[in-house]
Amino acid sequence: MSKQIGIQKKIELGDGKVITLETGKLAKQADGSVVVRMGDTMLLATVVARSEVKEGQSFLPLSVDYQEKYAAAGRFPGGFFKREARPSEHEILISRLVDRALRPMFPDYYQADTQVLISLISAGKDTMPDALAGLAASAALSVSDIPFNGPISEVRIARIDDAFVVNPGMKELESADIDLIVAGTLDNIVMVEGEMKEVSESDLLEAIKEAHVAIKIQCQAQIDLADEVEKSKTKREYPPQDADEDLYKEMHDGLYQKLYDIASQCISDKHLRRETFDNVLAEYMEGLSEEEQEEKGGLVKSYFGDIQKKAIRHFVLDHKKRIDGRQPDEIRDIWTEVNYLPAAHGSAIFTRGETQSLTTVTLGTKLDEQTIDGAVIEGKSKFLLHYNFPPFSTGEVKMMRFTSRREIGHGNLAMRALKPVLPNGNDNPYTVRVVSDILESNGSSSMATVCAGTMALMDAGVKIARPVSGIAMGMIADPETGKYAILSDILGDEDHLGDMDFKVTGTADGITACQMDIKIDGLRYEVLEEALAQARSGRLHILAEMEKTIAEPRADYKPHVPRIVKLTVPKEFIGAIIGPGGKVIQELQKESGSTIVIEEVGDYGVVDIVSENKDSIDFVVDRIKGIIAVPEIGQVYQGKIKSIVPFGMFVEILPGKEGLLHISEIEWRRLEKVEDSGFKVGEEIEVKLLDVDKKTGKLKLSRKALLPRQDRPHRQNS
């Protein structure tokens, strides 16, 4: 028997679910490494940090990457190269979930390059690995010597049949009306993200509380694991960054009141406000010698930012007023428009303050569905939402390369917000693509996407259940005085200087999605409850503004939208509709000018007929009904002669169904040759179905049975 290597801790989740943490067995040259296992799903998390901080470093360069190995699921990667390449959107979204939970937990002084890598190395059939990634990363940091104010953990909490379940399986999740990933420490919640089917604020709050119970257990298990790892007991020390207390005091004494007074002016224009603040910094820098500017310029800018943030926060808490002049719960002015783009299937402009989204909807067929080919999740998606954030939206010049992680994250949030209200099944035959282009940005652009997306869907005629709106909430709190202010519809500046970014989307009936990042310790549930209530009020106000422009979906699609008619046929007829080598379906498409898509679903074939022309669709429907029709004995058919042979002719009485009209059944008189009948290939002929051979299925046809019988001449006696 092999020797036991490593240290293990087990976490009981209930319902027979067990999570195992293991360290000291794999990847021992990393600063910290842990394997997390639940069922047959295993993740390896490693962390490595530089021992020195780069000169002039002023932020934490943390990178978090999650990757799914296809071998973990016993599969080959797709594509030509057959190896894992750039991360998928699914992997990026999980990386973001972990990053957002970890980043606030590092000490302020810690600014060393840090890399967290999480790999799915074994994929169980029904275990969701995204719920384990945050736990794995935090555990790797906890057993390392890297400074870390954790541990944290993430869990999935779902409500299934009115009961909360921690880390449910994929099949269980299909019937959930709440699906959240919640991250937290022993004492606090730090991150929430998920989707819901129009649930109440109290239900969301209850789900977060249930998740925190499991999070505490997982955090304690990490502490117990780290206690057995000698390396984790002494954390690295990094030399303090440059500091000049005298300089800070001098700047604070000279600049704080000026900055407070500017905040009090409540300048609504973002660029003018920024310019006014920057002028104070420029004026201070001009008072320094060239040597002082070169030597202390970096510190001056850093201290200026700290003092500016402090002055603005104090102004807001002192006066319950915001830097653009609004009250804490006041929403910026909104204007909207639909059908702005005449050639698009649906379009809308949503503008709130200095944030603007131009959103389009495109309706496509099954051929436009997105194929999902991940190591764990496979399938197709017929709802896509893409969010674009060009640099001009903030008046900046930047290189435009790949879609950023932020764009993927914001698009996913908006997609989850709208997905619960989309029609299902036969009520929505289309593949739907929503694209939000942010043309101006000053906070809450993802929520503008939700609002514009709702309006564009209604403009396109998509029968959504109810309109959805979204709002970004913020908060500024002073733990020393206990003062706090909850802010509705936050600006970009308020996001930067605040303690919470809480995005909530929903209908008039309930919440459909949320995303929350908390930057301070000790946020009380009562405050969170107050924020949710204020968010609901703001959300309903925004809905009312949207409904002034469009309140419900168009009664019909626009004239240039392709119509889709869906037919369901028995599975055995799929081959007949397609024909040998696709001959039948290709001829149908050529003759009608429509697009025909066939998919096998269970015991049936689902046929989508797509065309902008109703006559074209009707033509195809009639032909397909003919193909799937069962020939009836005794029925008269208008057939078409397909070929002539010495013993008769083959007549097509239904699409793809031919029968033999024997020479003796063409007419009452005796024919020596079939050609004597005068019929030719391609002519139409009326025939009656006499019989169907039970063994072979061959059809026996007659024409003479439809003709008046002629008296035969009497034979004369010899």
C-alpha positions in Angstrom: 0.0 0.0 0.0 1.3 3.4 -0.9 2.1 5.9 1.8 -0.5 8.6 2.5 0.8 11.9 1.2 -0.6 15.3 2.0 -3.1 16.8 4.5 -6.8 16.5 4.1 -9.9 18.1 5.5 -13.5 17.2 4.9 -16.6 19.4 4.7 -20.1 17.9 5.2 -22.7 19.8 3.2 -25.6 17.6 4.1 -27.7 15.3 1.7 -24.6 13.1 1.5 -22.5 15.8 -0.2 -18.9 15.9 1.0 -16.1 18.3 -0.1 -12.5 17.3 0.5 -9.6 19.8 0.7 -6.1 18.3 0.1 -2.7 20.0 0.1 0.9 18.8 0.1 0.4 16.2 -2.7 0.4 18.1 -6.0 2.2 21.2 -7.3 4.4 21.6 -4.3 6.7 24.2 -6.0 3.9 26.7 -6.1 3.6 29.1 -3.1 0.3 27.4 -2.3 -1.7 24.5 -3.9 -4.9 22.7 -3.0 -7.0 20.1 -4.6 -10.8 20.4 -3.9 -13.0 17.4 -4.6 -16.7 16.9 -4.6 -17.9 13.6 -5.9 -15.9 12.9 -9.1 -15.2 16.6 -9.7 -11.7 17.8 -8.8 -10.1 21.2 -9.1 -6.4 22.1 -8.6 -5.8 25.6 -7.5 -2.3 27.1 -7.3 -1.0 30.5 -6.3 2.4 32.1 -6.9 3.5 35.7 -6.0 6.7 37.6 -6.6 8.9 38.1 -3.6 9.5 41.7 -4.5 7.3 44.6 -5.5 8.0 46.4 -8.7 9.3 49.9 -8.2 6.6 52.5 -8.4 3.8 49.9 -8.1 0.6 51.5 -6.8 -2.0 48.7 -7.2 -2.3 45.0 -6.7 -1.5 43.2 -10.0 -3.7 40.1 -9.4 -4.6 37.7 -12.2 -7.1 34.9 -11.7 -7.6 32.3 -14.4 -9.9 29.3 -14.4 -9.4 26.6 -17.1 -11.3 23.4 -17.8 -9.2 20.5 -19.1 -11.1 18.5 -21.7 -9.4 15.3 -20.5 -11.1 15.9 -17.2 -14.4 14.9 -18.9 -12.8 12.2 -21.2 -13.2 14.4 -24.2 -11.1 15.9 -27.0 -11.1 19.7 -27.6 -12.7 20.8 -30.8 -11.0 22.7 -33.5 -8.1 22.0 -35.8 -5.4 21.9 -33.2 -7.2 19.7 -30.7 -5.8 21.4 -27.6 -7.1 23.9 -25.1 -6.6 27.5 -26.3 -7.9 30.9 -25.4 -10.5 30.7 -22.5 -14.1 30.4 -23.3 -16.7 32.9 -22.0 -17.8 30.3 -19.5 -14.2 30.1 -18.1 -13.8 33.9 -18.1 -17.1 34.3 -16.1 -15.9 31.8 -13.4 -12.5 33.6 -13.3 -14.3 36.9 -12.7 -16.4 35.4 -9.9 -13.2 34.2 -8.1 -11.3 37.5 -8.7 -14.1 39.7 -7.4 -14.3 37.6 -4.1 -10.5 37.5 -3.6 -9.4 41.0 -4.6 -10.8 42.9 -1.5 -9.2 40.4 0.9 -5.5 41.4 0.3 -3.9 43.9 2.7 -3.6 47.5 1.4 0.2 47.4 1.5 0.4 44.2 -0.6 1.1 45.0 -4.2 3.2 42.1 -5.5 2.4 40.3 -8.8 0.1 37.5 -7.9 -1.2 34.7 -10.1 -4.0 32.3 -9.2 -4.6 29.4 -11.5 -7.6 27.0 -11.1 -7.8 23.9 -13.3 -10.6 21.5 -13.6 -8.7 18.2 -13.6 -11.7 15.8 -13.2 -15.3 16.4 -14.2 -18.1 14.6 -12.5 -21.3 14.1 -14.4 -23.6 16.2 -12.3 -21.3 18.5 -10.2 -21.0 22.2 -11.0 -17.3 23.2 -10.7 -17.9 26.9 -10.7 -19.3 26.6 -7.1 -15.9 25.1 -6.0 -13.5 27.5 -7.7 -13.5 30.2 -5.1 -13.1 27.7 -2.3 -10.1 26.2 -4.1 -8.4 29.5 -4.8 -8.9 30.8 -1.2 -7.6 27.5 0.2 -4.4 27.7 -1.9 -3.8 31.2 -0.6 -4.5 30.1 3.0 -1.9 27.4 3.0 0.7 29.7 1.4 2.9 32.4 3.0 1.3 35.1 0.9 -0.4 37.9 3.0 -4.1 37.3 2.8 -7.0 38.5 5.0 -9.1 35.5 4.2 -10.2 32.9 4.0 -13.3 33.3 1.8 -15.5 30.7 0.1 -18.1 30.6 -2.6 -21.1 28.4 -2.7 -24.1 28.0 -5.1 -27.4 28.4 -3.3 -30.5 27.4 -5.2 -34.2 27.2 -4.2 -35.7 24.0 -5.5 -39.3 23.1 -4.6 -39.4 25.9 -2.0 -36.3 24.4 -0.2 -32.7 25.9 -0.3 -30.0 23.6 -1.6 -26.3 24.2 -1.3 -24.2 23.2 -4.4 -27.0 21.4 -6.3 -26.3 19.2 -9.3 -27.0 20.3 -12.8 -30.2 18.3 -13.1 -31.5 19.7 -9.8 -30.8 23.2 -10.9 -33.1 22.9 -13.9 -36.2 23.3 -11.6 -34.7 26.1 -9.4 -36.3 29.5 -9.2 -33.2 31.1 -7.5 -29.7 30.3 -8.6 -26.9 32.3 -6.9 -23.2 32.2 -6.4 -22.5 33.8 -3.0 -19.0 34.6 -1.6 -18.1 35.6 1.9 -15.8 35.3 4.9 -16.6 34.0 8.4 -18.2 37.3 9.2 -19.3 39.0 6.0 -20.8 38.6 2.5 -18.4 40.0 -0.1 -20.0 39.1 -3.5 -23.3 37.9 -4.9 -24.2 37.0 -8.5 -27.1 35.1 -10.0 -30.5 34.9 -11.7 -34.0 34.4 -10.4 -37.5 33.9 -11.8 -39.1 37.1 -10.5 -38.6 36.6 -6.8 -39.1 39.0 -4.0 -36.4 41.0 -2.2 -37.0 39.0 1.0 -36.5 35.7 -0.8 -33.2 37.0 -2.2 -32.1 38.1 1.3 -33.1 34.7 2.7 -31.0 32.9 0.0 -27.9 35.0 0.9 -28.3 34.2 4.6 -28.6 30.4 3.9 -25.5 30.6 1.7 -23.5 32.3 4.5 -24.2 29.3 6.8 -22.4 27.0 4.4 -19.7 29.6 3.7 -18.7 29.8 7.4 -18.2 26.0 7.5 -16.0 26.1 4.5 -13.9 29.0 5.8 -13.4 27.2 9.1 -12.2 24.1 7.2 -9.6 26.2 5.4 -8.4 27.7 8.7 -8.0 24.1 10.1 -6.2 23.0 7.0 -3.8 26.0 7.2 -3.1 25.3 10.8 -1.4 22.0 9.8 0.7 23.6 7.1 3.9 25.1 8.6 4.6 27.4 5.7 1.3 29.3 6.2 2.1 30.3 9.8 4.6 33.0 8.8 3.5 35.3 6.1 5.9 37.1 3.9 6.9 40.7 4.7 7.2 43.3 2.0 9.1 46.5 2.5 6.6 49.4 3.0 5.9 51.5 -0.1 7.3 55.1 -0.2 5.4 57.3 2.3 5.8 60.9 3.5 3.5 61.7 6.4 4.5 65.3 6.5 3.7 65.7 2.8 0.3 64.0 3.3 -0.5 66.3 6.3 0.5 69.4 4.3 -1.7 68.4 1.3 -4.6 67.4 3.6 -4.5 70.7 5.4 -4.2 72.7 2.2 -6.5 70.8 -0.1 -9.2 69.0 1.8 -11.5 72.0 2.2 -11.0 73.1 -1.5 -12.0 69.6 -2.6 -15.0 69.5 -0.2 -16.2 72.8 -1.6 -16.0 71.6 -5.2 -18.1 68.5 -4.2 -20.6 71.0 -2.7 -21.0 72.7 -6.1 -22.8 69.5 -7.3 -21.4 69.8 -10.9 -23.6 67.4 -13.0 -21.3 67.3 -16.1 -18.8 64.5 -15.6 -16.0 66.0 -17.6 -16.4 69.5 -16.1 -16.4 68.0 -12.6 -13.3 66.0 -13.3 -11.6 69.1 -14.8 -12.4 71.2 -11.8 -10.9 68.7 -9.4 -7.9 68.2 -11.6 -7.2 71.9 -11.6 -6.7 71.8 -7.9 -4.0 69.1 -8.4 -2.4 71.0 -11.2 -2.3 74.2 -9.1 -0.6 72.3 -6.3 1.9 70.7 -8.6 2.8 74.1 -10.0 3.8 75.2 -6.5 6.5 72.5 -6.4 10.0 72.8 -7.8 11.0 70.6 -10.7 13.0 68.4 -8.4 10.1 67.9 -6.0 7.7 67.1 -8.9 10.1 64.5 -10.2 10.8 63.1 -6.7 7.4 63.2 -5.2 5.0 63.4 -8.2 3.8 59.9 -7.8 3.1 60.3 -4.1 1.4 63.6 -4.6 -1.1 62.1 -7.1 -1.7 59.1 -4.8 -2.3 61.3 -1.8 -4.5 63.7 -3.8 -6.7 60.8 -4.8 -7.1 59.7 -1.2 -7.9 63.2 0.0 -10.4 63.8 -2.8 -12.2 60.5 -2.0 -12.3 61.4 1.7 -13.7 64.9 1.0 -16.4 63.7 -1.4 -17.5 60.9 1.0 -17.8 63.3 3.9 -19.8 65.7 1.8 -22.3 63.0 0.9 -22.6 61.8 4.5 -22.9 65.3 5.9 -25.5 66.6 3.5 -27.2 63.4 2.2 -26.6 65.0 -1.2 -24.6 63.7 -4.2 -21.8 65.2 -6.2 -24.1 65.8 -9.2 -26.8 67.4 -7.0 -29.2 64.5 -6.7 -30.8 63.2 -3.6 -29.6 59.7 -2.5 -32.7 57.9 -4.1 -33.0 60.2 -7.1 -32.7 58.7 -10.6 -31.1 60.7 -13.5 -33.2 62.0 -16.3 -34.2 59.3 -18.8 -35.1 59.5 -22.5 -35.8 56.6 -24.7 -36.7 55.8 -28.4 -37.5 52.6 -30.3 -37.4 51.6 -33.9 -34.5 54.0 -34.4 -32.8 51.7 -36.9 -35.3 50.9 -39.7 -33.4 47.9 -41.1 -32.9 46.1 -37.8 -35.5 43.6 -36.6 -35.7 45.6 -33.4 -33.9 48.6 -31.9 -33.9 50.9 -28.9 -32.0 53.8 -27.4 -32.0 54.1 -23.6 -30.3 57.2 -22.1 -30.0 57.8 -18.4 -28.0 60.9 -17.5 -24.6 60.5 -19.3 -25.0 56.8 -19.9 -26.5 55.6 -23.2 -27.1 52.3 -24.9 -28.0 51.7 -28.5 -29.4 48.1 -28.6 -30.5 45.9 -31.5 -32.3 42.6 -31.7 -31.8 40.1 -34.6 -34.2 37.2 -35.1 -32.6 34.1 -36.7 -33.2 30.4 -37.2 -31.9 27.2 -35.7 -28.9 27.6 -38.0 -28.0 30.7 -35.9 -28.0 28.9 -32.5 -24.7 29.1 -30.6 -23.0 25.8 -30.1 -21.6 25.3 -26.6 -18.7 22.9 -26.6 -17.1 23.1 -23.2 -15.4 20.3 -21.2 -18.4 20.2 -18.8 -21.3 22.0 -20.5 -22.4 21.1 -24.0 -25.5 22.1 -26.0 -27.0 24.9 -27.9 -28.1 28.4 -26.9 -30.9 30.3 -28.8 -30.5 33.5 -26.8 -27.3 35.6 -27.1 -26.6 39.0 -25.6 -23.4 40.9 -26.5 -22.3 44.0 -24.7 -19.7 46.3 -26.4 -17.9 49.1 -24.6 -15.9 51.2 -27.1 -13.4 53.8 -25.7 -15.2 56.8 -27.2 -18.1 56.1 -24.7 -15.9 57.7 -22.0 -14.0 60.1 -24.3 -10.9 58.0 -24.3 -8.4 56.7 -26.9 -7.6 53.0 -26.4 -6.5 50.0 -28.5 -9.4 47.8 -29.5 -8.4 44.1 -29.6 -10.3 41.2 -28.1 -13.6 41.4 -26.2 -12.6 42.3 -22.6 -13.5 40.3 -19.6 -15.6 43.2 -18.3 -17.6 43.2 -21.6 -18.2 39.5 -21.2 -19.2 39.9 -17.6 -21.6 42.8 -18.2 -23.2 41.1 -21.1 -23.7 37.9 -19.1 -25.4 39.8 -16.3 -27.8 41.5 -18.8 -28.5 38.2 -20.5 -29.4 36.6 -17.2 -31.7 39.5 -16.4 -33.7 39.1 -19.6 -33.7 35.3 -20.0 -36.5 34.6 -17.5 -39.1 36.7 -19.4 -38.4 35.3 -22.9 -41.1 33.1 -24.4 -40.3 29.4 -24.5 -40.8 26.5 -27.0 -43.3 27.1 -29.8 -44.0 30.6 -28.5 -40.5 31.6 -29.7 -39.3 29.8 -32.8 -36.4 32.3 -33.3 -32.8 32.4 -32.2 -32.5 35.8 -30.6 -29.4 38.0 -30.5 -29.3 41.2 -28.5 -26.4 43.6 -29.0 -25.8 46.6 -26.7 -23.4 49.2 -27.9 -22.6 51.7 -25.1 -22.3 55.1 -26.8 -21.9 57.1 -23.5 -20.9 55.9 -20.1 -21.0 57.4 -16.7 -22.1 54.5 -14.5 -24.7 51.7 -14.8 -24.0 50.8 -18.4 -24.9 47.2 -17.9 -28.3 48.3 -16.4 -28.8 50.5 -19.4 -28.3 47.4 -21.5 -31.0 45.6 -19.6 -33.5 48.5 -20.2 -32.6 49.0 -23.8 -32.6 45.3 -24.4 -36.2 45.0 -23.0 -37.4 47.8 -25.3 -35.6 46.4 -28.4 -37.2 43.0 -27.8 -40.6 44.5 -27.6 -39.9 46.6 -30.7 -39.0 43.4 -32.5 -42.3 41.8 -31.5 -40.7 39.2 -29.2 -43.5 38.2 -26.8 -41.6 38.7 -23.5 -43.7 38.1 -20.4 -43.1 41.5 -18.8 -40.6 44.4 -19.2 -37.4 44.3 -17.2 -35.5 47.3 -15.9 -32.2 47.5 -14.0 -30.6 49.8 -11.5 -27.1 50.0 -9.9 -27.1 50.8 -6.2 -24.1 52.2 -4.2 -23.3 53.0 -0.6 -21.0 55.2 1.3 -20.5 54.3 5.0 -18.3 55.6 7.9 -17.7 52.9 10.4 -16.5 55.4 13.0 -19.7 57.5 13.1 -22.1 54.9 11.9 -23.3 57.2 9.1 -24.2 55.7 5.8 -26.0 56.7 2.6 -27.5 54.3 0.1 -27.3 55.7 -3.5 -29.6 54.9 -6.4 -28.4 54.9 -10.0 -24.8 55.5 -9.2 -22.3 57.5 -11.3 -18.9 56.1 -12.3 -17.3 58.3 -9.6 -19.6 57.0 -6.9 -18.8 53.4 -7.9 -15.1 54.2 -7.5 -15.3 56.0 -4.2 -18.2 54.0 -2.7 -18.3 50.8 -0.5 -20.8 48.8 -2.5 -21.8 48.2 -6.1 -25.2 46.4 -6.2 -26.9 45.8 -9.5 -30.5 44.6 -9.4 -32.8 43.8 -12.4 -36.4 42.8 -12.4 -40.0 43.2 -13.5 -42.8 44.8 -11.6 -43.4 41.3 -10.1 -39.9 40.5 -8.9 -36.1 40.2 -9.3 -34.6 38.4 -12.3 -30.9 38.9 -11.7 -28.4 40.6 -9.3 -24.7 41.3 -9.0 -23.2 42.7 -5.8 -19.7 43.6 -4.7 -19.1 44.8 -1.2 -15.9 46.6 -0.3 -16.2 47.0 3.4 -16.5 44.6 6.4 -19.7 44.3 8.5 -22.5 45.2 6.1 -25.6 44.5 8.2 -28.5 42.6 6.7 -30.8 45.4 7.7 -28.8 47.8 5.5 -28.9 45.4 2.6 -32.6 45.0 3.1 -32.9 48.8 2.9 -30.8 48.9 -0.2 -33.0 46.3 -1.9 -36.2 48.2 -1.0 -34.7 51.4 -2.4 -33.6 49.5 -5.5 -37.1 48.3 -6.1 -38.5 51.8 -5.9 -35.9 53.0 -8.4 -36.5 50.0 -10.7 -40.2 50.7 -10.9 -39.6 54.4 -11.6 -37.4 53.4 -14.6 -40.0 50.9 -15.8 -42.6 53.6 -15.8 -40.3 55.9 -17.9 -39.7 53.0 -20.4 -43.4 52.3 -20.7 -44.0 55.9 -21.9 -42.2 54.8 -25.1 -43.3 51.2 -25.4 -45.3 49.2 -22.8 -45.7 45.8 -24.5 -44.4 43.9 -27.5 -45.5 44.8 -31.0 -48.6 42.7 -32.1 -46.6 41.4 -35.0 -43.0 41.2 -36.3 -41.8 43.9 -38.7 -42.4 43.2 -42.4 -38.7 42.4 -43.1 -38.4 39.9 -40.3 -38.4 36.3 -41.7 -41.4 34.3 -40.6 -40.9 30.8 -39.1 -43.6 28.1 -39.3 -42.9 25.1 -37.2 -44.2 21.6 -38.1 -43.9 18.5 -36.0 -43.7 15.2 -37.9 -43.2 11.5 -37.0 -39.5 10.7 -36.8 -39.8 8.0 -39.5 -40.7 10.7 -42.1 -37.5 12.8 -41.6 -35.6 10.8 -44.2 -38.5 11.2 -46.7 -38.5 15.0 -46.2 -34.7 15.2 -46.7 -34.6 12.7 -49.5 -31.7 10.8 -50.8 -28.6 13.0 -50.5 -30.8 15.9 -49.5 -32.5 15.9 -52.9 -36.0 16.5 -51.7 -35.3 19.3 -49.3 -32.9 21.0 -51.6 -35.6 21.0 -54.4 -38.2 22.3 -51.9 -35.9 25.2 -50.9 -35.1 26.0 -54.5 -38.7 26.0 -55.7 -40.0 28.0 -52.7 -37.1 30.3 -51.9 -37.5 29.4 -48.2 -35.0 28.0 -45.7 -35.9 24.6 -44.2 -34.3 23.3 -41.0 -35.0 19.8 -39.6 -34.1 18.6 -36.2 -34.8 15.3 -34.5 -36.2 15.8 -31.0 -37.2 12.6 -29.2 -39.7 10.6 -31.3 -40.5 13.5 -33.6 -38.9 15.6 -36.2 -39.2 19.4 -35.8 -39.3 21.3 -39.2 -38.7 25.0 -39.3 -39.8 26.8 -42.5 -38.3 30.2 -42.8 -39.3 32.9 -45.3 -40.4 36.5 -45.6 -43.1 35.3 -48.1 -46.2 33.6 -46.8 -47.0 31.9 -50.1 -43.6 30.3 -50.0 -44.2 29.0 -46.5 -47.7 27.7 -47.5 -46.2 25.9 -50.5 -43.6 24.1 -48.4 -46.2 23.2 -45.7 -48.5 21.6 -48.4 -45.6 19.6 -49.8 -44.5 18.4 -46.4 -48.0 17.4 -45.4 -48.1 15.4 -48.6 -44.8 13.7 -47.8 -46.0 12.6 -44.4 -49.5 11.7 -45.5 -50.3 8.0 -45.5 -51.9 6.7 -48.8 -55.5 5.5 -48.3 -56.9 2.5 -50.3 -59.8 3.7 -52.4 -58.7 7.3 -52.4 -58.4 9.2 -55.7 -55.1 11.1 -56.3 -54.0 13.6 -58.9 -50.6 12.0 -59.7 -47.6 12.8 -61.8 -46.0 10.3 -64.2 -42.4 9.8 -63.1 -41.3 7.1 -65.6 -42.7 4.7 -68.3 -41.7 1.0 -68.5 -42.9 -1.8 -70.8 -45.4 -3.1 -68.2 -46.9 0.2 -67.2 -45.9 3.5 -65.6 -44.9 4.8 -62.2 -47.0 7.6 -60.9 -46.2 9.8 -57.9 -49.4 10.3 -56.0 -47.9 12.0 -52.9 -44.4 13.6 -52.5 -41.9 10.8 -52.4 -44.6 8.1 -52.8 -44.9 6.3 -56.2 -47.2 3.5 -57.3 -47.4 1.2 -60.3 -50.1 1.9 -62.8 -50.0 -1.4 -64.7 -50.6 -1.4 -68.5 -53.8 -3.3 -67.9 -55.1 -0.6 -65.5 -54.6 2.4 -67.8 -57.9 2.0 -69.7 -60.5 -0.5 -70.5 -59.3 -1.3 -74.0 -56.3 -3.6 -74.4 -53.0 -1.8 -75.0 -50.2 -3.5 -76.8 -47.7 -0.8 -75.6 -47.9 1.7 -72.9 -47.1 4.5 -75.4 -50.4 3.7 -77.2 -52.1 5.4 -74.2 -50.7 8.8 -75.4 -49.4 9.6 -71.9 -45.9 11.0 -71.4 -43.5 11.4 -68.5 -44.3 14.6 -66.5 -48.0 14.6 -67.3 -50.5 14.7 -64.5 -53.0 11.8 -64.3 -55.9 11.0 -62.0 -55.6 7.5 -60.4 -57.2 5.5 -57.7 -55.3 3.5 -55.1 -56.4 -0.1 -55.3 -54.2 -1.8 -52.8 -51.0 -1.6 -50.7 -48.8 -4.7 -50.4 -48.6 -5.4 -46.7 -45.1 -6.8 -46.9 -43.4 -4.5 -49.4 -45.6 -1.4 -49.1 -45.9 -1.2 -52.9 -48.8 0.8 -54.2 -51.2 -0.6 -56.8 -52.9 2.1 -58.9 -55.7 2.1 -61.5 -56.9 4.7 -64.0 -59.6 2.6 -65.7 -61.4 2.2 -62.4 -62.3 5.9 -62.7 -63.5 5.5 -66.4 -66.9 4.4 -67.6 -66.8 0.7 -68.3 -67.1 -0.1 -72.0 -69.2 -3.2 -73.1 -67.0 -5.9 -74.5 -68.0 -7.2 -78.0 -69.7 -10.7 -77.9 -67.6 -13.5 -79.3 -69.2 -15.3 -82.4 -69.7 -19.0 -82.4 -67.6 -20.8 -85.0 
